[in-house]
């Protein structure tokens, strides 16, 4: 890197479940990196999206939404979120313009009081409110922390995102370009493929299924220059959930597979043959060994 003034750094995204962190990440990076769904708590690992220009590189860490853990998986997600705050150059604290400040926000604000790096308050979903309500929404948060800046945005439409990115770049230290310019995530392809399949399960099945679903990509084999064969297991906790995901005459599983395949083909730039199976593993979320099998490894955090 010839540019001595090149800026680079790590930025954590934190906020209650469903405030739009993944939508923001996907807008900034310009491709689908984080799973998006209107079911809370869909992001389980610290997905990193990478934004690169000739002047700067920002590595975003998208932390799981903060909530009260009820299972070992919940504990893992909570630790994963909090550890991210100790290793970054700046923090974006996202809140939703459509929801009042709640106990979850107080918990986050309390944790952020120990953070020495600049914290930006990002009020998302302004496209869903009357602009006259914005001062009142901002007032709920503005004195809670010494924010380095307050940015009302719409991650979905991109409103006011660029000024926020420019300000972030200004605050980052001079440093190297950590990743190649064309790389948008540091996760291995298998992980991203698993996330894409899981997203389709969220989109297509009812409320009771999503939280107890993991996806285990068992093989990714390239058949030739243009074809990739992928096998994956969708893991659920109860036989009833298996029935919902398979659906009548296998129709639901087929639909999940078709939608996921299109996303994966876009990711890999190849034709994909995707085989999905559904396995019942009772209480997998409470078994440490299984969490490791399905990709939740402490060494990654």
C-alpha positions in Angstrom: 0.0 0.0 0.0 1.7 3.2 -1.2 -0.7 5.6 0.4 0.9 6.7 3.8 -2.5 8.3 4.7 -4.5 5.1 4.2 -7.0 4.6 7.0 -8.1 1.2 8.3 -9.8 -0.3 11.3 -12.4 -2.5 12.9 -15.9 -1.2 13.7 -18.4 -3.1 15.9 -22.1 -2.9 15.2 -24.2 -3.3 18.4 -27.8 -3.0 19.1 -30.9 -4.8 20.3 -32.2 -7.7 18.0 -33.9 -6.5 14.9 -32.7 -2.9 14.7 -31.2 -3.4 11.2 -27.5 -4.2 11.8 -27.4 -6.8 9.1 -29.3 -4.6 6.6 -26.8 -1.8 7.3 -23.9 -4.1 6.8 -25.3 -5.5 3.5 -26.0 -1.9 2.2 -22.5 -0.7 3.0 -20.7 -3.8 1.6 -23.0 -3.9 -1.4 -23.6 -7.7 -1.3 -25.4 -10.1 0.9 -22.9 -10.9 3.8 -25.1 -11.0 6.8 -28.3 -13.0 7.1 -31.4 -10.8 7.1 -34.7 -11.8 8.5 -37.5 -10.2 10.5 -37.1 -12.8 13.2 -35.0 -11.5 16.1 -31.6 -12.9 16.8 -30.8 -14.3 13.4 -27.1 -13.3 13.5 -25.2 -15.8 15.6 -21.6 -15.3 14.8 -19.6 -12.1 14.5 -19.9 -11.7 10.7 -17.4 -9.4 9.3 -18.2 -7.3 6.3 -15.4 -5.5 4.6 -15.7 -2.1 2.9 -12.7 -1.0 0.8 -11.9 2.1 -1.2 -8.6 3.7 -2.4 -8.5 5.7 0.8 -9.7 3.3 3.5 -10.7 -0.1 4.6 -13.4 -0.7 7.3 -13.9 -4.2 8.7 -17.3 -4.3 10.3 -18.1 -6.8 13.0 -21.8 -7.5 13.2 -22.5 -8.7 16.7 -25.5 -10.7 17.7 -28.3 -8.6 19.1 -28.1 -8.3 22.9 -30.7 -10.2 24.8 -31.1 -12.2 28.0 -29.5 -15.6 27.3 -31.7 -18.6 28.0 -29.6 -21.4 26.6 -25.9 -22.2 26.1 -26.2 -20.9 22.6 -27.7 -17.7 24.1 -24.7 -17.4 26.5 -22.3 -17.9 23.6 -24.0 -15.1 21.6 -23.9 -12.8 24.5 -20.2 -13.4 25.1 -19.5 -13.0 21.4 -21.2 -9.6 21.4 -19.4 -8.2 24.4 -15.9 -9.5 23.4 -16.2 -7.6 20.1 -16.3 -4.3 21.9 -12.8 -4.8 23.3 -11.0 -5.2 20.0 -12.3 -2.4 17.7 -11.5 1.2 16.7 -15.0 2.5 16.8 -18.5 1.3 17.7 -21.8 2.0 15.9 -24.7 1.7 18.4 -27.8 1.1 16.3 -31.3 1.8 17.6 -34.6 1.7 15.7 -36.6 4.9 15.2 -39.7 2.8 15.4 -39.2 1.6 19.0 -38.8 3.4 22.3 -35.6 3.0 24.3 -36.0 -0.2 26.5 -34.2 -2.3 29.1 -32.1 -3.9 26.3 -30.8 -0.5 25.4 -30.0 0.4 29.0 -28.0 -2.9 29.2 -26.0 -2.0 26.1 -25.5 1.6 27.2 -24.2 0.4 30.5 -21.7 -1.9 28.8 -20.7 0.9 26.4 -19.7 3.1 29.3 -16.5 1.1 29.6 -15.6 1.5 25.9 -12.8 4.1 25.3 -13.2 4.2 21.5 -15.5 6.6 19.7 -19.2 5.5 19.8 -21.7 6.7 17.2 -25.4 6.6 17.7 -27.1 5.4 14.6 -30.9 5.8 14.5 -32.1 3.4 11.8 -35.4 3.0 10.0 -36.1 6.8 9.7 -38.0 5.9 6.5 -40.7 4.4 8.7 -41.4 7.5 10.9 -42.6 11.1 10.5 -39.5 13.3 10.3 -41.1 15.6 13.0 -40.8 12.7 15.5 -37.0 12.5 15.1 -36.0 15.0 17.8 -38.1 13.2 20.4 -36.6 9.8 19.4 -33.0 11.3 19.5 -33.7 12.9 22.9 -34.2 9.4 24.5 -30.5 8.5 23.8 -28.4 11.6 23.2 -27.3 12.2 26.8 -26.8 8.6 27.7 -23.2 8.5 26.4 -20.7 11.0 25.0 -21.4 10.1 21.4 -18.9 11.0 18.8 -21.8 11.7 16.4 -25.5 11.0 16.0 -26.7 9.8 12.6 -30.4 9.2 11.7 -30.3 6.8 8.7 -32.3 4.3 6.6 -30.1 1.3 6.0 -32.8 -0.1 3.7 -32.8 2.9 1.4 -29.3 4.2 2.1 -30.4 7.6 3.4 -27.5 9.4 5.3 -25.3 6.3 5.3 -22.5 7.9 3.2 -21.9 10.8 5.6 -21.7 8.3 8.5 -19.1 6.2 6.6 -17.1 9.3 5.8 -17.1 10.4 9.4 -16.1 6.8 10.5 -13.1 6.9 8.0 -12.0 10.2 9.5 -11.9 8.7 13.0 -10.0 5.6 12.0 -6.2 5.3 12.5 -3.8 5.2 9.6 -3.1 1.6 8.8 -2.7 -1.2 6.3 -5.3 -2.7 4.0 -6.0 -6.0 5.9 -7.9 -7.7 3.2 -7.8 -7.8 -0.7 -10.0 -5.1 -2.3 -12.4 -7.7 -3.8 -13.0 -9.5 -0.5 -16.2 -8.7 1.3 -16.1 -11.1 4.2 -13.5 -13.0 6.3 -15.7 -16.0 6.7 -15.0 -19.2 4.8 -17.5 -20.0 2.0 -19.1 -22.9 4.0 -20.1 -20.5 6.7 -21.7 -18.1 4.3 -23.5 -20.9 2.5 -24.9 -22.2 5.8 -26.1 -18.7 6.7 -27.9 -18.4 3.3 -29.7 -21.7 3.8 -30.6 -20.7 7.4 -32.0 -17.4 6.1 -34.4 -19.3 3.8 -35.6 -21.4 6.6 -36.4 -18.2 8.5 -38.2 -16.7 5.6 -40.4 -19.6 4.8 -41.2 -21.4 8.1 -43.3 -20.3 11.0 -42.1 -18.5 14.2 -41.6 -21.7 16.3 -38.9 -23.2 14.1 -36.1 -20.6 13.4 -34.4 -20.4 16.8 -33.8 -24.1 17.0 -32.3 -24.4 13.5 -28.6 -24.9 12.7 -27.2 -25.7 9.3 -24.2 -28.0 8.9 -22.7 -27.9 5.4 -21.2 -31.4 5.1 -19.5 -31.1 1.7 -18.7 -28.6 -1.0 -17.3 -30.3 -4.1 -16.4 -28.8 -7.4 -17.4 -31.1 -10.2 -15.9 -29.0 -13.0 -15.1 -25.4 -13.9 -18.8 -24.4 -13.7 -20.6 -26.8 -11.3 -20.5 -27.1 -7.5 -22.2 -29.9 -5.5 -23.2 -28.9 -2.0 -24.7 -31.1 0.7 -26.1 -29.8 4.0 -28.1 -30.9 7.0 -30.7 -28.6 8.5 -30.6 -29.4 12.3 -33.8 -29.1 14.4 -34.6 -30.0 18.0 -38.0 -31.7 17.6 -39.7 -34.1 15.1 -42.5 -31.6 14.7 -40.1 -29.0 13.5 -38.7 -31.5 11.0 -42.2 -32.0 9.6 -42.7 -28.2 9.2 -39.4 -27.8 7.3 -39.9 -30.8 5.0 -43.6 -29.7 4.4 -46.3 -31.6 2.6 -44.8 -34.0 0.0 -41.4 -32.3 0.6 -42.6 -29.0 -0.9 -41.3 -26.7 1.9 -37.8 -28.2 1.8 -37.8 -27.9 -2.0 -38.7 -24.2 -1.8 -36.0 -23.6 0.8 -33.5 -25.4 -1.4 -34.5 -23.5 -4.5 -34.2 -20.0 -2.9 -30.9 -20.8 -1.1 -29.4 -22.2 -4.3 -30.0 -18.9 -6.2 -28.2 -17.0 -3.5 -25.4 -19.4 -3.3 -25.0 -19.3 -7.1 -24.8 -15.6 -6.9 -22.1 -15.9 -4.2 -20.0 -18.5 -6.0 -20.6 -17.4 -9.6 -21.2 -21.1 -10.5 -24.1 -23.5 -11.1 -24.9 -25.2 -7.8 -26.5 -28.6 -7.1 -27.8 -28.3 -3.5 -28.9 -31.4 -1.5 -30.6 -30.7 1.8 -31.5 -33.2 4.6 -33.3 -32.5 7.9 -32.0 -34.0 11.1 -33.5 -34.0 14.6 -30.9 -33.5 17.3 -32.8 -33.0 20.6 -31.6 -29.9 22.7 -28.6 -29.3 20.4 -28.5 -25.6 21.6 -27.6 -26.8 25.1 -24.8 -29.2 24.2 -21.4 -27.6 24.0 -20.0 -30.3 21.7 -22.8 -29.8 19.2 -22.3 -26.0 19.3 -18.7 -26.7 18.2 -19.9 -29.1 15.5 -22.2 -26.5 14.0 -19.6 -23.8 13.9 -19.9 -21.9 17.2 -16.3 -22.2 18.3 -14.8 -20.1 21.1 -11.5 -19.7 19.2 -13.3 -17.6 16.6 -14.2 -15.0 19.1 
